[in-house]
Amino acid sequence: MSSVRHHQVGGLAAERQQFGEELRLQAAKRFARGEASAVIAKDLRVSVRSLQRWRQAWEEGGPSALRSQGPASLPRLSDKQFAQVEAELSKGPATARLGGPTLDP
């Protein structure tokens, strides 16, 4: 198992952020062409409400207002807790089934 954690290098969260930013920037191009929010939302498979928020941000700040602002929150586990999780996971599934140790706060 790798000792590098997703929160250290971006991992899945960074991929999701990039995907969301790409969607918002696609929407911005379509805002500039005057397309309706409902049509864009359907094509991009997002809610009309989200699209309306994106459009408002775009109108107030242009495409740069739709760029990712980074992670919405910090990891909920401390580095010590991540290390404990990694150690337990490296032991395999038997530990979890047998009621392995809990994380220290």
VMD Tcl script that builds the backbone (N, CA, C; Angstrom):
set m [mol new atoms 315]
animate dup $m
set s [atomselect $m all]
$s set {name element resname resid chain x y z} {
  {N N MET 1 A 0.851 -1.183 0.000}
  {CA C MET 1 A 0.000 0.000 0.000}
  {C C MET 1 A 0.884 1.229 0.000}
  {N N SER 2 A 0.530 2.217 -0.747}
  {CA C SER 2 A 1.302 3.448 -0.831}
  {C C SER 2 A 1.155 4.278 0.429}
  {N N SER 3 A 2.255 4.937 0.798}
  {CA C SER 3 A 2.182 5.792 1.986}
  {C C SER 3 A 1.750 7.207 1.625}
  {N N VAL 4 A 1.575 7.499 0.344}
  {CA C VAL 4 A 1.113 8.827 -0.068}
  {C C VAL 4 A -0.402 8.844 -0.028}
  {N N ARG 5 A -0.942 9.799 0.686}
  {CA C ARG 5 A -2.391 9.894 0.844}
  {C C ARG 5 A -2.971 10.863 -0.180}
  {N N HIS 6 A -4.237 10.628 -0.550}
  {CA C HIS 6 A -4.897 11.485 -1.523}
  {C C HIS 6 A -4.857 12.953 -1.119}
  {N N HIS 7 A -5.023 13.264 0.166}
  {CA C HIS 7 A -5.057 14.658 0.569}
  {C C HIS 7 A -3.701 15.324 0.405}
  {N N GLN 8 A -2.626 14.528 0.285}
  {CA C GLN 8 A -1.297 15.095 0.134}
  {C C GLN 8 A -1.023 15.520 -1.308}
  {N N VAL 9 A -1.569 14.837 -2.259}
  {CA C VAL 9 A -1.271 15.123 -3.657}
  {C C VAL 9 A -2.510 15.532 -4.455}
  {N N GLY 10 A -3.601 15.741 -3.803}
  {CA C GLY 10 A -4.822 16.122 -4.496}
  {C C GLY 10 A -5.740 14.944 -4.683}
  {N N GLY 11 A -5.265 13.878 -5.286}
  {CA C GLY 11 A -6.029 12.650 -5.446}
  {C C GLY 11 A -7.382 12.858 -6.087}
  {N N LEU 12 A -8.337 12.095 -5.601}
  {CA C LEU 12 A -9.674 12.133 -6.177}
  {C C LEU 12 A -10.336 13.488 -6.024}
  {N N ALA 13 A -10.105 14.150 -4.912}
  {CA C ALA 13 A -10.720 15.462 -4.711}
  {C C ALA 13 A -10.264 16.436 -5.787}
  {N N ALA 14 A -8.980 16.414 -6.119}
  {CA C ALA 14 A -8.461 17.310 -7.147}
  {C C ALA 14 A -9.067 16.979 -8.507}
  {N N GLU 15 A -9.238 15.695 -8.791}
  {CA C GLU 15 A -9.848 15.286 -10.057}
  {C C GLU 15 A -11.286 15.786 -10.146}
  {N N ARG 16 A -12.011 15.674 -9.044}
  {CA C ARG 16 A -13.403 16.135 -9.031}
  {C C ARG 16 A -13.470 17.647 -9.198}
  {N N GLN 17 A -12.530 18.355 -8.525}
  {CA C GLN 17 A -12.496 19.807 -8.656}
  {C C GLN 17 A -12.232 20.202 -10.104}
  {N N GLN 18 A -11.275 19.542 -10.731}
  {CA C GLN 18 A -10.939 19.856 -12.116}
  {C C GLN 18 A -12.127 19.579 -13.027}
  {N N PHE 19 A -12.809 18.458 -12.805}
  {CA C PHE 19 A -13.980 18.122 -13.615}
  {C C PHE 19 A -15.059 19.199 -13.462}
  {N N GLY 20 A -15.310 19.619 -12.219}
  {CA C GLY 20 A -16.315 20.659 -11.978}
  {C C GLY 20 A -15.939 21.973 -12.627}
  {N N GLU 21 A -14.669 22.321 -12.554}
  {CA C GLU 21 A -14.220 23.565 -13.175}
  {C C GLU 21 A -14.402 23.502 -14.690}
  {N N GLU 22 A -14.075 22.367 -15.279}
  {CA C GLU 22 A -14.255 22.203 -16.720}
  {C C GLU 22 A -15.723 22.370 -17.113}
  {N N LEU 23 A -16.636 21.807 -16.311}
  {CA C LEU 23 A -18.067 21.978 -16.584}
  {C C LEU 23 A -18.465 23.450 -16.522}
  {N N ARG 24 A -17.993 24.150 -15.474}
  {CA C ARG 24 A -18.339 25.566 -15.316}
  {C C ARG 24 A -17.797 26.408 -16.469}
  {N N LEU 25 A -16.592 26.085 -16.930}
  {CA C LEU 25 A -16.017 26.846 -18.043}
  {C C LEU 25 A -16.724 26.538 -19.357}
  {N N GLN 26 A -17.182 25.301 -19.527}
  {CA C GLN 26 A -18.009 24.979 -20.701}
  {C C GLN 26 A -19.290 25.802 -20.660}
  {N N ALA 27 A -19.872 25.880 -19.469}
  {CA C ALA 27 A -21.098 26.661 -19.310}
  {C C ALA 27 A -20.837 28.131 -19.638}
  {N N ALA 28 A -19.684 28.669 -19.208}
  {CA C ALA 28 A -19.359 30.078 -19.459}
  {C C ALA 28 A -19.340 30.383 -20.946}
  {N N LYS 29 A -18.777 29.487 -21.732}
  {CA C LYS 29 A -18.758 29.690 -23.185}
  {C C LYS 29 A -20.180 29.778 -23.737}
  {N N ARG 30 A -21.036 28.964 -23.179}
  {CA C ARG 30 A -22.421 28.944 -23.647}
  {C C ARG 30 A -23.198 30.146 -23.130}
  {N N PHE 31 A -22.840 30.647 -21.914}
  {CA C PHE 31 A -23.450 31.882 -21.419}
  {C C PHE 31 A -23.148 33.009 -22.398}
  {N N ALA 32 A -21.892 33.067 -22.844}
  {CA C ALA 32 A -21.455 34.124 -23.758}
  {C C ALA 32 A -22.216 34.074 -25.077}
  {N N ARG 33 A -22.654 32.895 -25.466}
  {CA C ARG 33 A -23.447 32.761 -26.702}
  {C C ARG 33 A -24.929 33.037 -26.466}
  {N N GLY 34 A -25.310 33.258 -25.216}
  {CA C GLY 34 A -26.695 33.585 -24.905}
  {C C GLY 34 A -27.622 32.399 -24.752}
  {N N GLU 35 A -27.074 31.217 -24.557}
  {CA C GLU 35 A -27.911 30.028 -24.412}
  {C C GLU 35 A -28.658 30.041 -23.080}
  {N N ALA 36 A -29.814 29.422 -23.054}
  {CA C ALA 36 A -30.662 29.373 -21.866}
  {C C ALA 36 A -30.082 28.432 -20.809}
  {N N SER 37 A -30.250 28.813 -19.555}
  {CA C SER 37 A -29.737 28.006 -18.441}
  {C C SER 37 A -30.304 26.597 -18.446}
  {N N ALA 38 A -31.586 26.443 -18.696}
  {CA C ALA 38 A -32.212 25.116 -18.673}
  {C C ALA 38 A -31.599 24.192 -19.714}
  {N N VAL 39 A -31.290 24.720 -20.885}
  {CA C VAL 39 A -30.704 23.910 -21.956}
  {C C VAL 39 A -29.282 23.488 -21.580}
  {N N ILE 40 A -28.498 24.434 -21.076}
  {CA C ILE 40 A -27.123 24.131 -20.676}
  {C C ILE 40 A -27.123 23.111 -19.538}
  {N N ALA 41 A -27.989 23.315 -18.547}
  {CA C ALA 41 A -28.062 22.400 -17.401}
  {C C ALA 41 A -28.367 20.983 -17.865}
  {N N LYS 42 A -29.306 20.842 -18.767}
  {CA C LYS 42 A -29.663 19.514 -19.264}
  {C C LYS 42 A -28.485 18.880 -19.995}
  {N N ASP 43 A -27.832 19.641 -20.854}
  {CA C ASP 43 A -26.704 19.108 -21.622}
  {C C ASP 43 A -25.527 18.719 -20.731}
  {N N LEU 44 A -25.261 19.519 -19.696}
  {CA C LEU 44 A -24.127 19.249 -18.808}
  {C C LEU 44 A -24.486 18.347 -17.635}
  {N N ARG 45 A -25.777 17.991 -17.542}
  {CA C ARG 45 A -26.281 17.113 -16.484}
  {C C ARG 45 A -26.040 17.686 -15.092}
  {N N VAL 46 A -26.395 18.953 -14.933}
  {CA C VAL 46 A -26.341 19.611 -13.624}
  {C C VAL 46 A -27.704 20.236 -13.365}
  {N N SER 47 A -27.943 20.633 -12.130}
  {CA C SER 47 A -29.237 21.238 -11.814}
  {C C SER 47 A -29.327 22.651 -12.395}
  {N N VAL 48 A -30.544 23.059 -12.688}
  {CA C VAL 48 A -30.764 24.417 -13.194}
  {C C VAL 48 A -30.318 25.429 -12.140}
  {N N ARG 49 A -30.544 25.124 -10.872}
  {CA C ARG 49 A -30.137 26.031 -9.792}
  {C C ARG 49 A -28.622 26.232 -9.777}
  {N N SER 50 A -27.869 25.151 -9.938}
  {CA C SER 50 A -26.410 25.275 -10.005}
  {C C SER 50 A -26.011 26.135 -11.185}
  {N N LEU 51 A -26.653 25.879 -12.321}
  {CA C LEU 51 A -26.347 26.655 -13.522}
  {C C LEU 51 A -26.650 28.140 -13.313}
  {N N GLN 52 A -27.740 28.425 -12.632}
  {CA C GLN 52 A -28.080 29.828 -12.357}
  {C C GLN 52 A -27.037 30.481 -11.454}
  {N N ARG 53 A -26.525 29.742 -10.463}
  {CA C ARG 53 A -25.454 30.281 -9.598}
  {C C ARG 53 A -24.195 30.532 -10.407}
  {N N TRP 54 A -23.862 29.596 -11.291}
  {CA C TRP 54 A -22.682 29.771 -12.139}
  {C C TRP 54 A -22.848 30.994 -13.040}
  {N N ARG 55 A -24.057 31.138 -13.613}
  {CA C ARG 55 A -24.298 32.277 -14.509}
  {C C ARG 55 A -24.149 33.591 -13.743}
  {N N GLN 56 A -24.676 33.651 -12.531}
  {CA C GLN 56 A -24.565 34.873 -11.730}
  {C C GLN 56 A -23.091 35.189 -11.441}
  {N N ALA 57 A -22.329 34.175 -11.065}
  {CA C ALA 57 A -20.904 34.378 -10.809}
  {C C ALA 57 A -20.193 34.843 -12.074}
  {N N TRP 58 A -20.537 34.260 -13.200}
  {CA C TRP 58 A -19.943 34.625 -14.489}
  {C C TRP 58 A -20.278 36.068 -14.851}
  {N N GLU 59 A -21.545 36.453 -14.627}
  {CA C GLU 59 A -21.948 37.834 -14.937}
  {C C GLU 59 A -21.208 38.846 -14.066}
  {N N GLU 60 A -20.929 38.461 -12.809}
  {CA C GLU 60 A -20.261 39.369 -11.879}
  {C C GLU 60 A -18.750 39.383 -12.031}
  {N N GLY 61 A -18.171 38.248 -12.443}
  {CA C GLY 61 A -16.707 38.191 -12.468}
  {C C GLY 61 A -16.087 37.554 -13.698}
  {N N GLY 62 A -16.895 37.232 -14.693}
  {CA C GLY 62 A -16.353 36.602 -15.888}
  {C C GLY 62 A -15.948 35.157 -15.654}
  {N N PRO 63 A -15.309 34.549 -16.658}
  {CA C PRO 63 A -14.924 33.139 -16.544}
  {C C PRO 63 A -14.016 32.844 -15.347}
  {N N SER 64 A -13.189 33.801 -14.949}
  {CA C SER 64 A -12.298 33.545 -13.822}
  {C C SER 64 A -13.069 33.304 -12.528}
  {N N ALA 65 A -14.295 33.822 -12.429}
  {CA C ALA 65 A -15.127 33.608 -11.243}
  {C C ALA 65 A -15.600 32.158 -11.140}
  {N N LEU 66 A -15.444 31.402 -12.224}
  {CA C LEU 66 A -15.887 30.005 -12.240}
  {C C LEU 66 A -14.744 29.026 -12.019}
  {N N ARG 67 A -13.559 29.522 -11.836}
  {CA C ARG 67 A -12.406 28.662 -11.572}
  {C C ARG 67 A -12.503 28.081 -10.158}
  {N N SER 68 A -11.908 26.933 -9.965}
  {CA C SER 68 A -11.929 26.267 -8.668}
  {C C SER 68 A -11.243 27.124 -7.622}
  {N N GLN 69 A -11.828 27.146 -6.438}
  {CA C GLN 69 A -11.270 27.899 -5.318}
  {C C GLN 69 A -10.493 26.997 -4.371}
  {N N GLY 70 A -10.217 25.760 -4.765}
  {CA C GLY 70 A -9.501 24.824 -3.901}
  {C C GLY 70 A -10.478 23.969 -3.116}
  {N N PRO 71 A -9.953 23.147 -2.217}
  {CA C PRO 71 A -10.825 22.250 -1.465}
  {C C PRO 71 A -11.820 23.020 -0.602}
  {N N ALA 72 A -13.009 22.469 -0.498}
  {CA C ALA 72 A -14.060 23.107 0.297}
  {C C ALA 72 A -13.787 22.973 1.788}
  {N N SER 73 A -13.048 21.945 2.181}
  {CA C SER 73 A -12.758 21.759 3.605}
  {C C SER 73 A -11.439 21.020 3.758}
  {N N LEU 74 A -10.900 21.068 4.940}
  {CA C LEU 74 A -9.677 20.344 5.262}
  {C C LEU 74 A -10.023 18.900 5.588}
  {N N PRO 75 A -9.042 17.994 5.472}
  {CA C PRO 75 A -9.310 16.602 5.848}
  {C C PRO 75 A -9.807 16.523 7.287}
  {N N ARG 76 A -10.721 15.615 7.555}
  {CA C ARG 76 A -11.292 15.477 8.890}
  {C C ARG 76 A -10.412 14.644 9.815}
  {N N LEU 77 A -9.480 13.899 9.249}
  {CA C LEU 77 A -8.586 13.090 10.060}
  {C C LEU 77 A -7.225 13.777 10.156}
  {N N SER 78 A -6.609 13.658 11.328}
  {CA C SER 78 A -5.262 14.189 11.504}
  {C C SER 78 A -4.271 13.262 10.794}
  {N N ASP 79 A -3.028 13.717 10.647}
  {CA C ASP 79 A -2.008 12.857 10.055}
  {C C ASP 79 A -1.828 11.576 10.874}
  {N N LYS 80 A -1.911 11.696 12.202}
  {CA C LYS 80 A -1.785 10.525 13.071}
  {C C LYS 80 A -2.921 9.529 12.786}
  {N N GLN 81 A -4.136 10.055 12.633}
  {CA C GLN 81 A -5.274 9.186 12.356}
  {C C GLN 81 A -5.150 8.540 10.980}
  {N N PHE 82 A -4.691 9.307 9.971}
  {CA C PHE 82 A -4.468 8.720 8.644}
  {C C PHE 82 A -3.457 7.584 8.743}
  {N N ALA 83 A -2.387 7.776 9.513}
  {CA C ALA 83 A -1.368 6.742 9.677}
  {C C ALA 83 A -1.974 5.493 10.309}
  {N N GLN 84 A -2.856 5.685 11.305}
  {CA C GLN 84 A -3.509 4.538 11.942}
  {C C GLN 84 A -4.396 3.799 10.949}
  {N N VAL 85 A -5.129 4.531 10.143}
  {CA C VAL 85 A -6.001 3.908 9.138}
  {C C VAL 85 A -5.154 3.117 8.152}
  {N N GLU 86 A -4.068 3.725 7.660}
  {CA C GLU 86 A -3.204 3.025 6.713}
  {C C GLU 86 A -2.629 1.747 7.321}
  {N N ALA 87 A -2.195 1.824 8.579}
  {CA C ALA 87 A -1.633 0.646 9.244}
  {C C ALA 87 A -2.675 -0.461 9.336}
  {N N GLU 88 A -3.893 -0.120 9.700}
  {CA C GLU 88 A -4.954 -1.132 9.810}
  {C C GLU 88 A -5.330 -1.692 8.451}
  {N N LEU 89 A -5.417 -0.839 7.448}
  {CA C LEU 89 A -5.778 -1.320 6.112}
  {C C LEU 89 A -4.705 -2.238 5.548}
  {N N SER 90 A -3.453 -1.950 5.874}
  {CA C SER 90 A -2.365 -2.792 5.360}
  {C C SER 90 A -2.416 -4.204 5.944}
  {N N LYS 91 A -3.126 -4.387 7.061}
  {CA C LYS 91 A -3.261 -5.714 7.681}
  {C C LYS 91 A -4.275 -6.583 6.942}
  {N N GLY 92 A -5.083 -5.990 6.114}
  {CA C GLY 92 A -6.074 -6.749 5.370}
  {C C GLY 92 A -7.436 -6.703 6.031}
  {N N PRO 93 A -8.435 -7.336 5.417}
  {CA C PRO 93 A -9.818 -7.239 5.882}
  {C C PRO 93 A -10.108 -7.933 7.208}
  {N N ALA 94 A -9.309 -8.886 7.655}
  {CA C ALA 94 A -9.621 -9.632 8.878}
  {C C ALA 94 A -9.697 -8.726 10.099}
  {N N THR 95 A -8.834 -7.741 10.187}
  {CA C THR 95 A -8.824 -6.850 11.345}
  {C C THR 95 A -10.163 -6.132 11.483}
  {N N ALA 96 A -10.678 -5.624 10.388}
  {CA C ALA 96 A -11.953 -4.900 10.433}
  {C C ALA 96 A -13.088 -5.831 10.855}
  {N N ARG 97 A -13.090 -7.043 10.343}
  {CA C ARG 97 A -14.148 -7.990 10.684}
  {C C ARG 97 A -14.108 -8.393 12.143}
  {N N LEU 98 A -12.946 -8.381 12.724}
  {CA C LEU 98 A -12.791 -8.812 14.110}
  {C C LEU 98 A -12.892 -7.635 15.088}
  {N N GLY 99 A -13.346 -6.507 14.602}
  {CA C GLY 99 A -13.493 -5.346 15.492}
  {C C GLY 99 A -12.161 -4.729 15.855}
  {N N GLY 100 A -11.367 -4.432 14.848}
  {CA C GLY 100 A -10.040 -3.846 15.057}
  {C C GLY 100 A -10.096 -2.585 15.898}
  {N N PRO 101 A -8.928 -2.068 16.266}
  {CA C PRO 101 A -8.854 -0.910 17.151}
  {C C PRO 101 A -9.537 0.316 16.547}
  {N N THR 102 A -10.018 1.165 17.421}
  {CA C THR 102 A -10.627 2.409 16.980}
  {C C THR 102 A -9.561 3.490 16.888}
  {N N LEU 103 A -9.859 4.553 16.179}
  {CA C LEU 103 A -8.919 5.664 16.039}
  {C C LEU 103 A -8.884 6.505 17.294}
  {N N ASP 104 A -7.679 6.885 17.709}
  {CA C ASP 104 A -7.560 7.813 18.836}
  {C C ASP 104 A -7.942 9.204 18.378}
  {N N PRO 105 A -8.636 9.979 19.222}
  {CA C PRO 105 A -9.002 11.346 18.824}
  {C C PRO 105 A -7.795 12.237 18.728}
}
mol reanalyze $m
mol bondsrecalc $m
mol representation Tube
mol addrep $m
